[in-house]
Amino acid sequence: MELLSLPGLVLAAALLLLVLCLRTRRTRQPGDPPLIKGWLPYLGVSLKFQKDPIGFLKTLQKQYGDIFTLLIAGKYITFVLDPFQYQLLLKYHRQLSFQIFGRKLAAKAFSVKKLLENDDLNHDLHGVYQYLQGKPLETLLENILQNAKQIVDIQLGESKNWNTTQILTFCRSVIFELTFATIYGKILADDSKKIISELRDDFVNFDDKFLYITSDIPIELIGNAKSMQKKLIQFFSLEKLTHIQGWSEIVQQRQNILEKYYNLEDTEIGAHHFAFLWASVANTIPAMFWAMYYLLRHPEAMEALRDEIDHFLQSTGQKKGSGFSIHLNREQLDSLVYLESIIFEVFRLCSHSGAFRIVEEDLIISSDTSDCRLRKGELIAIFPPMLHNDPEVFEAPEEFRFDRFVDGGKKKTTFFKRGKKLKFYIMPFGFGANKCPGRFLAIAEIKLLLFLFLTYFDFEILDNQPLRQNHSRLLLGIQYPESDVSFRYKAKV
């Protein structure tokens, strides 16, 4: 009991800090990239990086070049900033592992631990990602459309007059309910709406602490993170899974694999489901927020997208009507170039993901300009926001331009730096063979919702002020806004 007293907690925290500081002691050796540790033990340059990641890295790039190592929250990360050298992560793929990085993240954040020691389980689970592409993706999209129909029908009935709410609150509610229904199905309970609402609130509570949860700080010291993690895992217990009907094919296939490797009562099965749900919605929610925010703040973008949607409906013989009657497939969604350009522009502006690899052995990598040594156990990363905000690649990169990825009425896929065509120019989903497997579903879901919202509703923004990003999830995906934004909507007459 003494350890749980205030002096005991202070002592434990002090000892933890000492251990963490000792673990991060190191100096630059011959052949190492430039090393920037900052003056804060353990934290290193974390605060400067979080305050202005792009500005901070640009300053270091001018001083040290395109490859250097930073101490960030106890981890030494070597950044490769030149987009023409991104292929270094592919060239040395045998020594630079994403799998180890991903497994450690899953163990820390979701308590999925068997992946750390079982390569066969990892291989089998990755095999089912085929159900997020091709014909299975078409089936998922059809399910999204049918589930969205129920949401839109309810909103149409309740929105004859203006409804006022907040964009992020609205997006969380719609995306979470729609994604859960599409992937897992319907909860067989009279109070299913309440159950989903409580699950969403617990999810948001957990996700707000995600950056700390994935750090070296023990989860027990991060507020209620441990209890929230346990509660979310328990939601997917065997008993509760039997009361969810209409699993998607990918969830069913994942469950079949998990039952091969675990006892049915093992709580880690629930941890896998929790991780899968998090991956399905954690970045789609803020992406949807920013898409709606920028559309509402840019009438020219809203007008262009409405015109594109109206032209599509006319060309396919569909009418808006008084009820939900729209049908479209993925090929048709992908033909809407302004819709895709708007979403890509949101990714360009708001994605602050890093693509990480763990260095599995001491290694010397050869770039176009020099050789440098990487140390076993440390991280190497590319940071695509540096590319996304490069004025040589994207004119006025700080501006939202809805047609940035359109050229002559077609998709624009050619961008240049130093006169050379870039192989990579928009990278919100990672890099190489380890790109997010759910990217096609996430993009299709956002496209479909924007299509339906603009078809059936009128929108007006009420807080028409510039909004900053909250970098509390820096390096881990689409950033959330610093505050929510009020808007109103009603059904079109």
C-alpha positions in Angstrom: 0.0 0.0 0.0 2.9 2.4 0.7 3.8 2.4 -3.0 0.4 3.8 -3.8 0.8 6.7 -1.4 1.9 10.1 -2.7 5.6 9.7 -1.6 5.6 6.2 -3.2 4.3 7.5 -6.5 6.8 10.3 -6.5 9.6 7.9 -5.9 8.4 5.5 -8.6 8.1 8.4 -11.1 11.6 9.6 -10.2 13.1 6.1 -10.6 11.3 5.7 -13.9 12.6 9.0 -15.2 16.2 8.0 -14.1 15.9 4.7 -16.0 14.5 6.4 -19.1 17.3 9.0 -19.1 20.0 6.3 -18.7 18.5 4.4 -21.6 18.7 7.4 -23.9 22.3 8.3 -23.2 24.5 8.2 -26.3 26.9 10.3 -28.4 27.6 10.7 -32.1 30.3 8.4 -33.4 32.2 8.6 -36.7 29.9 7.7 -39.6 26.7 8.5 -37.7 24.3 11.1 -39.1 24.3 14.5 -37.3 22.7 14.0 -33.8 20.4 16.5 -32.3 19.5 15.6 -28.7 18.2 18.9 -27.3 18.8 19.8 -23.7 15.8 18.0 -22.1 16.7 14.5 -20.7 14.6 11.7 -22.4 12.3 14.2 -24.1 15.1 15.6 -26.3 13.6 17.9 -28.9 10.0 16.6 -28.5 8.5 20.0 -27.5 10.1 21.9 -30.4 9.1 19.2 -32.8 5.5 19.1 -31.6 5.1 22.8 -31.6 6.0 23.3 -35.3 7.1 20.0 -36.8 7.6 21.2 -40.4 9.3 24.5 -39.5 11.6 22.7 -37.0 12.6 20.0 -39.5 13.2 22.6 -42.3 15.5 24.6 -40.0 17.5 21.4 -39.2 17.5 20.4 -42.9 19.2 23.7 -43.8 21.8 23.2 -41.1 22.5 19.5 -41.2 21.3 18.2 -44.6 18.6 15.6 -45.6 19.6 12.9 -43.1 20.0 13.5 -39.3 19.0 11.8 -36.0 16.7 13.3 -33.4 16.0 12.3 -29.8 12.2 12.4 -29.5 10.5 11.1 -26.3 13.2 8.6 -25.5 13.6 7.3 -29.1 16.4 8.0 -31.5 14.9 8.6 -34.9 16.9 9.1 -38.1 14.9 11.2 -40.6 15.4 10.9 -44.3 13.9 14.1 -45.8 14.8 14.0 -49.5 11.9 12.4 -51.3 14.3 11.0 -53.9 16.0 9.0 -51.1 12.8 7.5 -49.7 13.7 4.3 -51.6 16.5 3.7 -49.0 13.8 2.2 -46.8 13.0 -0.2 -49.6 16.6 -0.8 -50.7 17.5 -2.1 -47.2 14.1 -3.7 -46.4 15.8 -6.8 -44.9 17.5 -4.8 -42.2 14.8 -2.2 -41.7 11.6 -3.8 -40.3 8.1 -2.4 -40.2 6.7 -5.6 -38.8 8.7 -5.4 -35.6 7.7 -1.7 -35.2 4.0 -2.6 -35.8 4.0 -5.5 -33.5 5.5 -3.5 -30.6 2.9 -0.8 -31.2 0.1 -3.3 -31.1 1.4 -4.8 -27.9 1.7 -1.5 -26.2 -1.5 0.2 -27.4 -3.9 -2.7 -27.6 -2.3 -5.5 -25.4 -2.0 -7.7 -28.5 1.1 -9.6 -27.4 1.2 -12.9 -29.2 2.2 -11.2 -32.4 5.6 -10.4 -30.8 6.5 -14.1 -30.8 4.3 -15.8 -33.4 5.2 -15.1 -37.1 2.6 -17.5 -38.4 -0.2 -15.6 -36.7 1.0 -12.4 -38.1 1.3 -13.9 -41.6 -2.2 -15.4 -41.5 -3.8 -12.1 -40.3 -2.0 -10.1 -43.0 -3.4 -12.6 -45.6 -7.0 -11.6 -44.9 -6.3 -8.0 -45.9 -7.2 -9.2 -49.4 -10.8 -8.8 -48.2 -10.3 -5.0 -48.2 -9.6 -5.0 -52.0 -11.3 -6.0 -55.2 -14.8 -7.7 -55.1 -14.8 -7.9 -51.2 -14.3 -4.1 -51.2 -17.2 -3.6 -53.5 -19.3 -5.6 -51.1 -18.1 -3.5 -48.2 -19.0 -0.3 -50.2 -22.5 -1.6 -50.9 -22.9 -2.3 -47.1 -21.7 1.2 -46.4 -24.3 2.6 -48.8 -27.1 0.6 -47.2 -26.0 1.6 -43.7 -25.6 5.2 -44.7 -29.1 5.0 -46.2 -30.5 4.4 -42.7 -28.5 7.3 -41.2 -29.5 9.7 -44.0 -33.2 8.7 -43.9 -33.3 9.4 -40.2 -31.6 12.7 -40.7 -33.9 13.7 -43.5 -36.9 13.1 -41.3 -35.4 15.1 -38.5 -33.9 18.0 -40.5 -36.8 19.8 -42.2 -35.6 22.9 -40.3 -32.0 23.9 -39.5 -30.2 21.6 -37.1 -27.2 23.1 -35.3 -24.3 21.0 -34.1 -20.5 20.8 -34.3 -18.5 19.3 -37.2 -16.2 17.0 -35.2 -19.1 15.8 -33.0 -21.2 15.1 -36.1 -18.3 13.2 -37.9 -17.5 11.1 -34.9 -21.1 10.0 -34.5 -21.7 9.2 -38.2 -18.3 7.6 -39.0 -18.2 5.5 -35.8 -21.8 4.2 -36.2 -21.4 3.6 -40.0 -18.0 1.9 -39.8 -19.0 -0.4 -36.9 -22.3 -1.4 -38.7 -20.4 -2.1 -41.9 -17.5 -4.1 -40.4 -19.1 -5.8 -37.4 -22.8 -5.6 -38.1 -25.8 -4.9 -35.8 -25.8 -5.2 -32.0 -28.8 -7.4 -31.0 -30.1 -5.3 -28.1 -33.0 -2.9 -27.6 -30.6 -0.2 -26.4 -28.1 -0.7 -29.3 -27.9 3.0 -29.9 -26.9 3.6 -26.3 -24.3 0.8 -26.5 -22.7 2.2 -29.6 -22.7 5.7 -28.1 -21.0 4.5 -24.9 -18.5 2.5 -27.0 -17.7 5.6 -29.1 -17.2 7.8 -26.0 -14.8 5.2 -24.5 -13.0 5.0 -27.8 -12.5 8.8 -27.9 -11.3 8.8 -24.3 -8.7 6.2 -25.2 -7.7 7.8 -28.5 -7.1 11.2 -26.8 -4.2 9.6 -24.9 -2.9 7.5 -27.8 0.4 9.2 -28.2 1.2 8.8 -24.5 0.0 5.2 -24.6 2.4 4.3 -27.4 5.3 5.9 -25.6 7.7 4.3 -23.0 5.5 5.6 -20.2 3.8 2.6 -18.4 0.1 2.7 -19.3 -0.8 2.5 -15.6 0.6 6.0 -15.2 -1.6 7.5 -18.0 -4.8 8.5 -16.2 -7.6 6.0 -16.9 -5.9 4.7 -20.1 -5.5 1.1 -18.7 -9.1 0.9 -17.5 -10.3 2.2 -20.9 -8.1 -0.3 -22.7 -9.5 -3.2 -20.6 -13.1 -2.0 -21.1 -12.7 -1.7 -24.9 -11.1 -5.2 -25.1 -13.9 -6.7 -23.0 -16.5 -5.2 -25.4 -15.3 -7.9 -27.9 -15.4 -10.8 -25.5 -16.8 -14.1 -26.9 -20.1 -13.6 -25.0 -20.6 -10.1 -26.5 -19.5 -11.1 -30.0 -22.3 -13.6 -30.1 -24.8 -10.6 -29.8 -23.4 -8.8 -32.9 -24.9 -10.0 -36.1 -23.8 -9.4 -39.7 -20.0 -9.6 -39.5 -18.2 -8.6 -42.7 -16.2 -11.2 -44.5 -12.9 -9.8 -43.2 -14.0 -9.8 -39.6 -15.2 -13.4 -39.9 -12.0 -14.5 -41.5 -9.9 -12.8 -38.8 -12.0 -14.5 -36.1 -11.5 -17.9 -37.8 -7.7 -17.3 -37.7 -7.8 -16.1 -34.1 -9.6 -19.2 -33.0 -6.8 -21.3 -34.4 -4.2 -19.6 -32.2 -6.1 -18.8 -29.0 -8.6 -20.4 -26.7 -12.0 -19.0 -27.2 -12.1 -17.5 -23.8 -8.7 -15.7 -24.3 -9.2 -12.0 -23.8 -6.5 -11.3 -26.4 -9.0 -12.1 -29.1 -10.9 -9.1 -28.0 -7.7 -7.1 -28.1 -7.3 -7.9 -31.8 -10.9 -6.8 -32.5 -10.3 -3.5 -30.6 -7.1 -2.9 -32.6 -9.0 -3.5 -35.9 -11.8 -1.1 -34.9 -9.3 1.5 -33.9 -7.5 1.2 -37.3 -10.8 1.5 -39.1 -12.0 4.8 -37.6 -9.1 6.6 -35.8 -8.0 8.5 -38.9 -11.2 8.5 -40.9 -12.9 10.6 -38.3 -10.5 13.6 -38.5 -10.2 13.2 -42.2 -13.9 13.6 -42.6 -13.9 16.6 -40.2 -11.3 18.4 -42.3 -13.1 17.6 -45.6 -16.3 19.1 -44.3 -14.5 22.1 -42.7 -12.7 23.1 -45.8 -15.7 22.6 -48.0 -17.8 24.8 -45.7 -15.1 27.5 -45.7 -14.5 27.4 -49.5 -17.7 28.1 -51.4 -15.9 27.6 -54.7 -15.0 24.1 -53.7 -18.5 23.3 -52.5 -20.0 24.7 -55.8 -17.5 22.6 -58.0 -18.3 19.4 -56.1 -22.1 20.0 -56.2 -21.8 20.6 -60.0 -19.8 17.4 -60.4 -22.3 15.4 -58.3 -25.3 16.9 -60.3 -23.6 16.0 -63.6 -23.0 12.5 -62.4 -26.7 12.0 -61.3 -27.9 13.4 -64.6 -25.6 11.2 -66.7 -26.6 8.1 -64.8 -30.4 8.9 -64.9 -30.7 9.2 -61.1 -32.8 11.8 -59.3 -32.3 13.2 -55.9 -36.0 12.9 -55.0 -37.5 13.2 -51.6 -36.1 10.0 -50.2 -32.8 8.1 -50.4 -32.6 6.6 -53.9 -28.9 7.0 -54.9 -26.8 4.1 -56.0 -23.2 4.1 -57.1 -20.2 1.8 -57.1 -16.5 2.3 -56.5 -15.6 2.8 -60.1 -18.2 5.6 -60.3 -17.0 7.2 -57.1 -13.4 7.1 -58.4 -14.5 8.9 -61.6 -15.4 12.0 -59.6 -12.1 13.9 -59.9 -13.0 17.0 -57.8 -14.2 14.8 -55.0 -11.0 12.8 -54.9 -8.9 16.0 -55.3 -10.6 17.5 -52.2 -9.9 14.5 -50.1 -6.2 14.3 -51.3 -5.8 18.0 -50.5 -7.1 17.2 -47.0 -4.6 14.4 -46.6 -1.8 16.8 -47.9 -2.7 19.4 -45.3 -3.7 17.4 -42.3 -1.8 14.1 -42.4 1.2 14.1 -40.1 2.1 10.5 -40.2 5.7 9.2 -40.3 6.7 6.0 -42.0 8.9 4.1 -39.5 11.2 1.1 -39.6 13.2 -0.5 -36.8 16.9 -1.0 -37.5 17.4 -4.8 -36.9 21.2 -4.7 -37.1 24.0 -2.1 -37.2 24.0 -0.9 -40.8 25.7 1.5 -43.2 23.3 2.9 -45.8 24.5 4.6 -49.0 22.6 7.6 -50.2 23.2 9.7 -53.3 25.3 12.1 -51.3 27.0 10.1 -48.5 27.1 7.0 -46.4 25.8 7.0 -42.8 25.6 4.4 -40.1 22.4 3.3 -38.4 22.3 1.6 -35.0 20.5 -1.6 -34.1 17.3 -1.0 -32.2 16.8 2.6 -33.3 14.3 4.0 -35.8 14.6 5.4 -39.3 11.7 7.4 -40.7 10.5 9.5 -43.6 8.1 12.4 -42.8 5.8 13.0 -45.8 4.4 16.3 -44.5 7.8 17.8 -45.4 7.0 16.8 -49.0 3.4 17.8 -48.8 4.4 21.3 -47.7 7.2 21.8 -50.1 6.5 24.9 -52.3 8.7 23.5 -55.1 6.2 20.6 -55.4 3.0 22.3 -54.4 2.5 26.0 -55.1 1.4 27.9 -52.0 1.3 24.7 -49.9 -0.3 26.4 -46.9 -3.5 27.1 -48.9 -6.4 24.7 -49.4 -6.9 24.4 -53.2 -9.7 22.0 -54.0 -8.5 21.4 -57.6 -4.8 20.9 -56.8 -5.0 17.2 -58.0 -7.0 18.0 -61.1 -5.5 18.9 -64.5 -7.7 19.5 -67.5 -10.7 17.7 -66.0 -8.6 14.6 -65.2 -6.7 13.4 -62.2 -3.3 15.0 -61.8 -0.7 12.5 -60.8 2.5 14.2 -62.0 4.5 16.4 -59.7 8.2 17.6 -59.9 11.0 18.6 -57.6 14.4 19.9 -58.9 13.0 19.2 -62.4 12.6 15.5 -61.8 9.3 13.6 -61.6 8.4 12.4 -58.1 7.5 8.8 -57.6 5.8 9.7 -54.3 3.9 12.9 -53.9 1.0 12.2 -51.6 1.6 9.7 -48.7 -1.0 9.7 -45.9 -1.1 5.9 -45.6 2.5 4.9 -45.1 5.0 3.6 -47.6 5.9 0.6 -49.7 4.4 -2.9 -49.0 3.3 -1.7 -45.5 0.8 0.9 -46.6 -2.4 0.9 -44.6 -4.4 -2.0 -46.0 -7.7 -0.2 -45.2 -6.9 2.9 -47.3 -9.2 2.0 -50.1 -12.1 1.5 -47.7 -11.4 4.7 -45.8 -11.2 6.8 -49.0 -14.4 5.2 -50.4 -16.3 5.8 -47.1 -15.3 9.5 -47.0 -16.2 9.9 -50.7 -19.6 8.3 -50.3 -20.5 10.3 -47.2 -19.6 13.6 -48.8 -21.5 12.6 -52.0 -24.6 11.8 -49.9 -24.4 14.9 -47.6 -24.1 17.3 -50.5 -26.9 15.6 -52.4 -29.5 15.6 -49.7 -28.5 18.5 -47.3 -27.7 22.2 -47.3 -24.8 23.2 -44.9 -23.7 26.5 -43.4 -20.6 27.1 -41.2 -21.3 29.2 -38.1 -17.7 29.6 -36.8 -16.0 30.7 -39.9 -12.5 31.3 -38.4 -9.1 29.8 -39.3 -8.4 26.7 -37.3 -5.1 25.2 -36.1 -4.3 21.5 -35.9 -3.8 19.8 -32.6 -0.5 17.9 -32.8 -1.3 15.5 -30.0 -1.2 12.6 -32.5 1.9 13.8 -34.3 3.6 11.1 -36.4 0.5 8.8 -36.0 -2.0 10.0 -38.6 -4.5 12.7 -39.5 -4.4 15.5 -36.9 -7.4 16.6 -35.0 -8.4 20.3 -34.8 -7.6 22.4 -31.7 -11.3 23.0 -31.2 -14.7 22.0 -32.7 -16.6 24.1 -35.1 -20.3 24.9 -35.1 -22.3 24.4 -38.3 -25.9 23.8 -39.3 -27.7 21.6 -41.8 -31.1 20.8 -43.1 -32.7 18.6 -45.7 -32.9 20.1 -49.2 -36.3 21.0 -50.3 
